[in-house]
């Protein structure tokens, strides 16, 4: 223990009592698949058992701000479940932490763990220590406890340096939506039925493994591309025809990655890496298909790694490389500027051409969207404060992901920061972005109501696509809807009268529900003339301006002052 940790350690009697005894050491070394941790809640210092440090490749046995460090190890699809559970414990609404999720190990693989913990209070009744135990569910078992397929541990017993063959990794597309809508028990039943399908399709000549979560591995000695492609299509076709216990069709779809061995001295770890990269590439660019690992995927993976590294360095370096651009919102009648949307831009040390669609997805996938979202929020508030003093009533909007909205710490930080900054909250428009996948509409509605109580204006971005629906509009207390640009881009072309009718009725519906509206994607005069005939409140698009840096936008506002 170094001097800094020793000082904190000695200053916390709760940690002394828990850690400075032989019992902790005994538990810490009890099993290779069981890990323990104890957190001093007053100093946010956590001690992890040595086997946890090794297996999960943690920075050390003692870690400050463990929540942020550990979040990077949790599978992106499981972070919301983990946050909900742990937040309830630390918030005092739940007595014990009990959660199952996937965690990233030192081999670069996600393994299922069961995490249990409790808060220990001091003599004054204040939370003092959080102690927990984590059990790896795959363990060293030969067979998966749920599907009865062989485990990844068994896969690693293969010797891929001799002979030749094919290995395929198949993952269910959007399985999280199945669990969200039908529950974990239903999801487990689906996995059991899929395991039976895999075993039936593969027969005795192939080995089937549960890779973890919703992914399955298939090994075929001397397997060819044609054979594996046919197998992928067969399994995908039969999975799409699976029925639930209530007789309803499930319509399960798969994406897949394929690699062959031996190749370039392939190790098991390298083989897994190729398969994961291929599957990830398929899910992102060719969903529902099988991708064979190739040089293009290798280059894509290299860029992805550089991109992630650049983003991490930018965040650590006080968000260097991040910048807000601004796009004006204009009045429908006279095109005067009444506000703007704040849009995130970024340029890294190695990657200098990443578009928001690319780097924001990386931020979301690796849990960094919270930190960057906090920075965007603070910057938007500061800009609104500056402009409201010069242009009274000026609106500034900024985007917030579903992940952020469901993080109570972010919402409370927004409210507190707004009070500190002194902004007029009724001129701050908080937009729920189209990249969000709303799973708990009622919880989100409560967050919206909380923000509206503080005076904030809420907007539903890109209405008409993705999650947006009439049901959402009726159930969520929003002030604005933003009509997605794809609905208006064809208005300049002949033969698109139906597009105009749809937009006109959407805007009329919003007005009757008490919502204002912003029509995005006004790219030319023809579209502007068409949209001006509707009941739109404000317009936005390249016809007025592309997103531009702060200095250029200041000049635009000064020019607009006379209007």
matplotlib code that plots the C-alpha trace (Angstrom):
import matplotlib.pyplot as plt

x = [0.0, 1.6, 1.7, -1.3, -3.6, -2.2, -3.2, -6.7, -6.9, -5.8, -8.2, -11.2, -12.0, -14.7, -12.2, -9.7, -12.2, -13.3, -10.0, -7.4, -8.1, -7.4, -11.0, -10.8, -7.6, -9.2, -12.3, -10.1, -8.2, -11.1, -11.8, -10.5, -14.0, -15.3, -14.1, -14.7, -14.5, -15.0, -15.6, -15.1, -18.1, -16.7, -13.5, -14.6, -11.6, -12.2, -10.1, -10.4, -9.2, -6.1, -7.8, -10.2, -7.4, -5.7, -8.8, -10.5, -7.2, -8.0, -5.5, -4.6, -5.9, -6.9, -8.9, -10.5, -13.8, -14.4, -17.8, -16.3, -13.5, -15.8, -18.4, -15.8, -15.8, -19.6, -21.1, -22.8, -26.1, -26.0, -25.0, -28.5, -29.5, -26.4, -26.8, -30.5, -29.7, -26.6, -28.2, -31.1, -28.8, -26.7, -29.8, -31.3, -34.4, -33.0, -31.2, -29.0, -27.2, -28.1, -27.5, -26.3, -24.4, -21.5, -18.0, -14.9, -12.0, -8.3, -8.7, -11.0, -14.1, -17.4, -18.3, -21.5, -21.1, -23.5, -22.8, -24.2, -23.4, -24.7, -24.2, -22.9, -23.8, -21.7, -22.7, -24.6, -26.6, -24.8, -23.6, -20.0, -18.9, -20.2, -19.1, -19.7, -19.0, -18.9, -19.2, -18.3, -21.2, -19.2, -16.7, -14.7, -17.8, -17.8, -21.4, -23.4, -25.8, -28.7, -28.4, -26.4, -24.0, -20.3, -18.7, -16.0, -13.7, -14.1, -13.6, -10.1, -9.2, -9.1, -5.7, -6.1, -2.5, -3.1, -5.4, -7.7, -11.3, -13.8, -15.1, -18.3, -19.7, -23.4, -25.1, -28.8, -29.7, -31.5, -31.9, -32.0, -35.4, -36.8, -35.7, -37.0, -40.4, -40.9, -38.5, -35.4, -37.2, -38.7, -35.3, -33.8, -36.4, -35.6, -31.9, -32.7, -34.8, -32.1, -29.5, -31.6, -31.8, -28.0, -27.4, -29.9, -28.5, -24.9, -25.2, -22.3, -19.8, -19.6, -19.0, -21.4, -20.5, -22.3, -19.9, -21.8, -25.0, -26.8, -23.8, -23.0, -19.7, -19.6, -16.4, -16.2, -13.1, -12.2, -15.2, -15.5, -17.0, -19.8, -20.7, -20.6, -22.6, -25.3, -25.3, -25.7, -28.6, -30.3, -30.0, -31.1, -34.1, -35.3, -34.7, -36.9, -39.7, -39.4, -42.5, -42.9, -44.8, -47.9, -47.7, -46.5, -43.7, -40.5, -38.7, -35.2, -32.5, -28.7, -25.6, -22.4, -18.6, -16.5, -12.8, -10.6, -7.6, -4.7, -3.9, -0.9, -0.1, -3.6, -3.9, -7.2, -7.2, -6.5, -9.1, -11.7, -10.6, -11.2, -14.6, -15.7, -14.5, -16.3, -19.5, -19.3, -18.7, -21.7, -24.0, -22.9, -22.7, -24.4, -26.9, -28.5, -25.5, -22.3, -19.0, -15.8, -12.8, -10.7, -8.3, -11.1, -12.4, -8.8, -8.4, -11.8, -10.8, -7.5, -9.3, -11.8, -9.0, -7.3, -10.6, -11.3, -7.8, -8.1, -11.4, -10.1, -7.1, -9.3, -11.5, -8.5, -7.0, -9.9, -11.9, -9.3, -10.4, -14.1, -16.0, -19.6, -20.9, -24.2, -27.0, -29.7, -33.4, -35.4, -39.0, -41.2, -42.6, -39.5, -36.5, -35.2, -32.9, -34.5, -32.1, -29.7, -28.9, -25.6, -23.9, -20.8, -17.7, -14.4, -10.9, -8.4, -4.7, -4.7, -8.3, -9.1, -12.1, -14.6, -18.2, -20.6, -22.4, -19.1, -17.5, -20.7, -21.5, -18.0, -18.7, -22.0, -20.6, -17.7, -19.6, -17.9, -21.1, -21.9, -18.7, -18.8, -22.6, -21.8, -19.3, -21.7, -24.4, -22.1, -20.9, -24.4, -25.5, -22.5, -23.3, -26.9, -25.9, -23.7, -26.3, -29.3, -27.6, -27.1, -30.2, -33.1, -35.2, -32.6, -33.0, -30.2, -30.8, -28.5, -28.8, -29.1, -29.1, -31.5, -28.6, -28.0, -31.7, -32.0, -28.9, -30.3, -26.9, -26.8, -30.3, -29.6, -26.2, -28.0, -30.4, -27.7, -25.4, -28.3, -28.8, -25.1, -24.8, -27.9, -29.4, -33.1, -34.1, -37.2, -34.9, -32.9, -34.2, -33.1, -33.5, -33.9, -31.8, -32.8, -30.0, -31.9, -33.9, -36.6, -37.3, -39.0, -41.4, -42.9, -39.5, -38.5, -41.8, -41.0, -37.6, -39.2, -41.7, -38.8, -37.0, -40.2, -40.8, -37.4, -38.5, -36.6, -38.1, -38.1, -37.9, -38.4, -35.8, -36.2, -39.9, -41.3, -38.4, -36.6, -38.3, -40.7, -44.4, -47.8, -47.9, -44.6, -46.0, -49.1, -47.3, -44.2, -44.6, -42.7, -42.8, -41.4, -41.2, -38.6, -39.7, -36.9, -35.2, -35.9, -39.6, -39.1, -36.1, -38.3, -40.7, -38.7, -39.3, -42.5, -44.8, -44.3, -47.7, -48.2, -45.1, -46.5, -49.9, -48.1, -46.0, -49.0, -51.1, -48.2, -47.8, -51.5, -51.6, -48.7, -50.4, -53.6, -51.6, -50.1, -46.6, -44.5, -42.6, -39.3, -39.0, -35.4, -33.9, -34.9, -32.1, -33.4, -36.0, -38.5, -38.7, -38.9, -41.9, -43.6, -43.0, -44.0, -47.5, -47.7, -48.2, -44.5, -43.3, -39.6, -37.4, -33.9, -31.6, -28.6, -30.7, -30.2, -26.8, -24.8, -23.5, -20.7, -18.1, -18.9, -17.1, -18.9, -22.2, -21.6, -21.1, -24.3, -26.2, -24.9, -26.0, -29.4, -29.8, -31.7, -34.3]
y = [0.0, 3.3, 6.4, 8.1, 5.1, 4.5, 8.0, 7.6, 4.1, 5.2, 8.1, 5.9, 3.6, 1.9, 0.7, -0.2, -2.4, -4.2, -4.6, -4.8, -8.4, -11.9, -12.6, -10.3, -11.9, -15.3, -14.4, -12.6, -15.8, -18.3, -18.9, -18.0, -17.3, -15.3, -11.7, -9.3, -5.6, -3.1, 0.7, 3.5, 5.6, 8.7, 8.8, 6.8, 4.5, 0.8, -2.2, -5.2, -8.7, -9.5, -12.1, -9.5, -7.1, -9.8, -11.3, -7.9, -6.1, -3.4, -0.5, -1.8, -3.2, 0.2, 2.4, 5.8, 6.5, 2.8, 3.4, 5.2, 2.7, -0.4, 1.1, 0.7, -3.0, -3.5, -4.5, -1.4, -3.3, -4.0, -0.6, 0.7, -2.4, -2.0, 1.7, 1.3, -1.3, 0.4, 3.8, 2.5, 1.0, 4.2, 6.3, 4.4, 3.0, -0.6, -2.4, -4.7, -4.7, -7.8, -7.7, -10.0, -8.5, -9.0, -7.7, -7.4, -9.6, -9.4, -11.5, -9.0, -11.2, -10.4, -12.9, -13.1, -12.2, -12.1, -9.1, -8.8, -6.1, -4.2, -0.8, -0.8, 2.3, 4.0, 4.7, 7.8, 5.9, 7.4, 5.1, 4.3, 1.1, -0.7, -4.4, -6.8, -10.2, -11.0, -14.5, -15.4, -17.5, -19.3, -20.4, -23.4, -25.3, -27.4, -26.6, -23.4, -23.5, -22.1, -23.5, -26.7, -25.7, -25.9, -22.8, -20.5, -22.2, -25.4, -23.6, -22.5, -26.2, -26.5, -26.4, -24.2, -24.6, -28.0, -28.9, -26.4, -25.3, -22.5, -20.7, -18.7, -16.3, -15.5, -12.8, -11.9, -8.5, -6.2, -8.9, -6.1, -5.1, -8.6, -8.6, -5.1, -5.8, -9.4, -9.7, -11.7, -15.0, -14.8, -14.0, -17.0, -19.2, -17.8, -18.6, -22.2, -22.7, -21.2, -23.5, -26.5, -25.1, -24.7, -28.2, -29.6, -27.6, -28.4, -32.1, -34.2, -32.9, -29.4, -28.0, -25.4, -23.1, -20.3, -17.4, -15.3, -13.3, -13.6, -14.9, -18.5, -20.0, -22.8, -24.7, -27.0, -28.9, -28.5, -26.2, -24.2, -20.8, -22.3, -24.7, -22.0, -19.6, -22.2, -23.0, -19.3, -19.0, -22.1, -21.1, -17.6, -18.8, -21.3, -18.7, -16.3, -18.8, -19.6, -19.1, -18.0, -20.0, -17.9, -18.9, -15.5, -15.4, -14.1, -13.1, -13.5, -12.2, -12.9, -11.2, -13.2, -13.1, -15.9, -16.7, -19.6, -21.3, -21.6, -18.2, -16.0, -18.1, -17.6, -18.0, -18.5, -14.9, -13.6, -15.9, -14.6, -11.0, -11.5, -13.0, -10.2, -7.6, -9.3, -9.6, -6.0, -4.9, -6.9, -5.4, -1.9, -2.1, -5.2, -6.3, -9.7, -11.1, -13.0, -11.1, -13.0, -11.4, -9.5, -6.6, -4.1, -5.2, -5.2, -1.6, -0.7, -2.2, -0.4, 2.9, 2.1, 1.5, 4.7, 6.5, 5.2, 6.1, 9.6, 10.2, 8.9, 11.2, 14.2, 13.7, 13.3, 16.4, 18.7, 17.8, 19.1, 18.6, 18.9, 22.0, 23.2, 24.4, 26.2, 26.1, 28.8, 28.3, 30.8, 32.2, 30.7, 34.0, 36.3, 34.0, 36.0, 34.0, 33.2, 30.6, 27.8, 24.2, 23.3, 20.5, 18.6, 18.4, 16.7, 16.3, 13.9, 13.6, 10.7, 10.7, 14.1, 13.3, 11.6, 12.6, 12.9, 9.7, 7.8, 9.2, 9.6, 5.9, 5.1, 7.4, 5.6, 2.1, 2.7, 4.7, 8.0, 9.8, 10.8, 12.8, 14.4, 15.0, 16.9, 19.0, 19.8, 20.7, 23.1, 24.7, 25.2, 26.9, 29.2, 30.2, 30.8, 33.0, 35.1, 35.5, 36.1, 39.3, 40.6, 39.1, 38.8, 35.7, 33.9, 30.1, 27.6, 23.9, 20.9, 17.2, 14.7, 10.9, 8.5, 7.2, 10.7, 11.4, 8.2, 9.1, 11.1, 12.6, 14.2, 15.7, 17.1, 18.4, 20.2, 21.9, 22.9, 24.2, 26.2, 27.9, 28.6, 30.0, 32.2, 31.2, 31.7, 28.0, 28.7, 29.6, 26.4, 23.6, 20.1, 17.6, 13.9, 12.6, 10.2, 7.7, 6.9, 3.8, 4.6, 1.6, 3.1, 5.8, 6.5, 7.0, 9.3, 11.2, 11.8, 13.2, 15.5, 16.7, 17.4, 19.5, 21.4, 22.2, 24.0, 25.9, 23.9, 23.4, 19.8, 18.8, 15.4, 15.3, 13.7, 13.0, 10.6, 8.1, 5.7, 5.6, 8.5, 7.6, 9.1, 7.1, 8.7, 12.1, 11.6, 10.1, 12.4, 15.9, 17.8, 21.4, 20.9, 18.3, 18.4, 17.0, 14.8, 16.0, 12.8, 13.6, 17.0, 16.4, 15.3, 18.2, 19.9, 17.0, 16.5, 13.6, 13.9, 15.4, 12.6, 13.8, 17.2, 15.8, 13.7, 16.7, 19.0, 16.6, 15.9, 19.6, 20.1, 17.3, 18.8, 22.2, 20.6, 18.8, 22.0, 21.4, 23.9, 22.5, 22.8, 21.5, 20.3, 19.8, 23.0, 22.8, 25.1, 27.7, 25.2, 23.3, 26.5, 27.7, 24.4, 24.3, 27.9, 26.9, 24.6, 25.4, 25.0, 27.2, 27.4, 26.2, 24.8, 23.7, 24.3, 26.9, 29.3, 28.0, 24.8, 24.3, 26.9, 27.7, 30.2, 33.2, 32.8, 32.4, 35.6, 37.4, 36.0, 37.1, 40.6, 40.8, 39.4, 42.0, 44.5, 41.9]
z = [0.0, -1.0, 1.2, -0.4, 0.1, 3.6, 4.6, 3.4, 4.8, 8.3, 8.2, 7.6, 10.6, 8.6, 6.0, 8.8, 10.5, 7.3, 5.6, 8.3, 9.3, 8.2, 7.3, 4.3, 3.1, 3.5, 1.4, -1.2, -1.9, -1.5, -5.2, -8.6, -9.9, -6.9, -6.4, -3.5, -3.2, -0.4, -0.9, 1.6, 0.6, 2.3, 0.4, -2.7, -2.3, -3.2, -2.5, -4.9, -4.3, -6.3, -8.4, -9.6, -10.4, -12.5, -14.3, -15.2, -15.8, -13.3, -12.6, -9.2, -5.9, -4.6, -6.9, -6.6, -8.3, -9.0, -10.5, -13.5, -13.9, -13.6, -16.0, -18.8, -18.1, -18.3, -21.6, -23.2, -23.3, -19.6, -18.3, -17.8, -15.8, -13.6, -13.1, -12.2, -9.5, -8.0, -8.0, -6.1, -3.5, -3.1, -3.2, -0.3, -2.1, -2.2, 0.7, -1.4, -4.7, -6.8, -10.5, -13.4, -16.3, -18.6, -17.7, -19.9, -18.8, -19.6, -22.7, -24.3, -23.7, -21.9, -19.2, -17.2, -13.5, -10.6, -8.3, -4.8, -2.2, 0.8, 2.4, 6.0, 8.0, 10.7, 14.3, 13.1, 10.6, 7.6, 4.7, 5.4, 3.6, 0.6, 0.5, -2.3, -3.8, -7.5, -8.9, -12.5, -13.8, -16.5, -13.9, -15.1, -16.0, -19.1, -19.9, -19.7, -16.8, -18.9, -22.5, -21.7, -24.5, -23.9, -22.4, -23.7, -21.3, -23.3, -26.5, -25.2, -24.8, -28.6, -30.4, -33.5, -34.5, -36.0, -38.8, -40.5, -40.3, -39.8, -36.7, -36.8, -34.2, -34.4, -32.4, -32.0, -33.4, -30.9, -28.3, -25.7, -27.1, -26.6, -22.9, -22.4, -23.8, -22.5, -19.5, -18.6, -18.0, -21.5, -22.9, -21.1, -22.7, -26.1, -25.6, -24.5, -27.7, -29.8, -28.3, -29.3, -32.8, -33.0, -31.8, -34.3, -37.2, -36.4, -35.6, -34.4, -36.9, -35.3, -31.8, -30.5, -27.6, -25.8, -26.2, -23.7, -23.6, -26.9, -28.9, -30.1, -31.4, -34.0, -34.9, -37.9, -38.8, -42.5, -42.8, -46.0, -46.8, -48.7, -45.8, -43.1, -45.3, -45.8, -42.1, -41.2, -43.6, -42.3, -38.6, -39.4, -41.4, -38.7, -35.9, -37.7, -37.5, -33.8, -31.7, -28.1, -25.5, -26.3, -30.0, -31.3, -33.9, -32.4, -35.7, -34.3, -36.6, -36.5, -37.7, -37.9, -38.2, -39.8, -39.7, -40.7, -39.0, -39.1, -40.5, -39.7, -36.6, -35.2, -31.4, -29.7, -28.6, -32.1, -33.5, -31.1, -31.8, -35.6, -35.0, -32.7, -35.2, -38.0, -36.0, -34.9, -38.5, -39.7, -37.0, -37.9, -41.7, -42.9, -40.3, -40.8, -42.8, -42.3, -42.6, -43.3, -41.6, -44.2, -44.5, -44.7, -41.3, -40.0, -41.1, -39.7, -36.3, -36.3, -36.9, -34.2, -31.7, -32.6, -32.4, -29.0, -27.8, -29.2, -27.6, -24.2, -24.5, -25.4, -22.4, -20.1, -21.5, -20.5, -23.6, -26.0, -29.6, -28.7, -30.0, -30.3, -33.7, -34.0, -36.5, -36.4, -35.8, -37.8, -37.8, -40.4, -41.6, -41.8, -41.3, -38.4, -36.1, -32.7, -31.5, -32.4, -31.9, -30.4, -32.3, -31.1, -33.3, -32.6, -34.0, -32.5, -32.5, -34.9, -36.3, -37.7, -40.0, -37.7, -38.2, -35.2, -36.2, -35.8, -32.7, -30.7, -31.2, -29.8, -26.8, -26.2, -26.7, -24.2, -21.6, -22.2, -23.5, -19.9, -19.4, -22.9, -22.5, -19.2, -21.1, -23.9, -21.4, -19.5, -22.7, -24.0, -20.8, -20.9, -24.5, -23.7, -20.8, -23.1, -25.8, -23.6, -22.3, -25.8, -27.5, -24.9, -25.5, -27.5, -27.4, -27.2, -27.7, -27.0, -27.5, -24.7, -25.2, -23.5, -21.4, -20.0, -19.3, -17.3, -15.2, -12.2, -11.6, -15.0, -14.6, -11.2, -12.4, -15.3, -12.9, -10.5, -13.3, -14.7, -11.3, -11.0, -14.5, -14.1, -17.5, -18.3, -18.3, -20.4, -23.2, -22.9, -25.2, -24.1, -27.0, -26.7, -29.6, -32.3, -31.4, -28.1, -27.7, -25.2, -23.1, -20.1, -21.3, -17.9, -16.2, -19.0, -18.6, -14.9, -15.9, -18.4, -15.8, -13.4, -15.9, -17.0, -13.3, -13.4, -16.5, -19.2, -22.6, -23.9, -27.5, -29.2, -31.9, -35.4, -34.9, -37.5, -37.4, -35.1, -31.7, -32.4, -32.6, -31.9, -28.6, -27.5, -28.4, -26.3, -23.3, -23.0, -21.7, -24.4, -25.7, -29.1, -31.8, -34.6, -37.9, -39.3, -42.5, -44.4, -44.3, -46.1, -48.4, -51.3, -51.2, -53.9, -56.3, -58.3, -57.3, -53.6, -52.6, -50.0, -48.2, -47.8, -46.6, -43.9, -42.7, -42.7, -40.6, -38.2, -37.6, -37.2, -34.6, -32.7, -32.6, -31.3, -28.6, -27.5, -29.0, -31.0, -33.9, -35.8, -39.4, -40.1, -43.5, -45.2, -47.9, -50.7, -51.6, -53.0, -49.7, -47.8, -49.8, -49.3, -45.5, -45.1, -46.1, -43.0, -39.3, -38.5, -35.7, -36.7, -39.6, -39.7, -42.5, -44.8, -46.8, -43.8, -42.6, -42.0, -38.4, -38.0, -35.3, -32.5, -34.1, -37.4, -35.6, -33.6, -36.8, -38.2, -35.1, -35.3, -38.9, -37.9, -35.1, -37.3, -38.2]

ax = plt.figure().add_subplot(projection="3d")
ax.plot(x, y, z, "-o")
ax.set_aspect("equal")
plt.show()
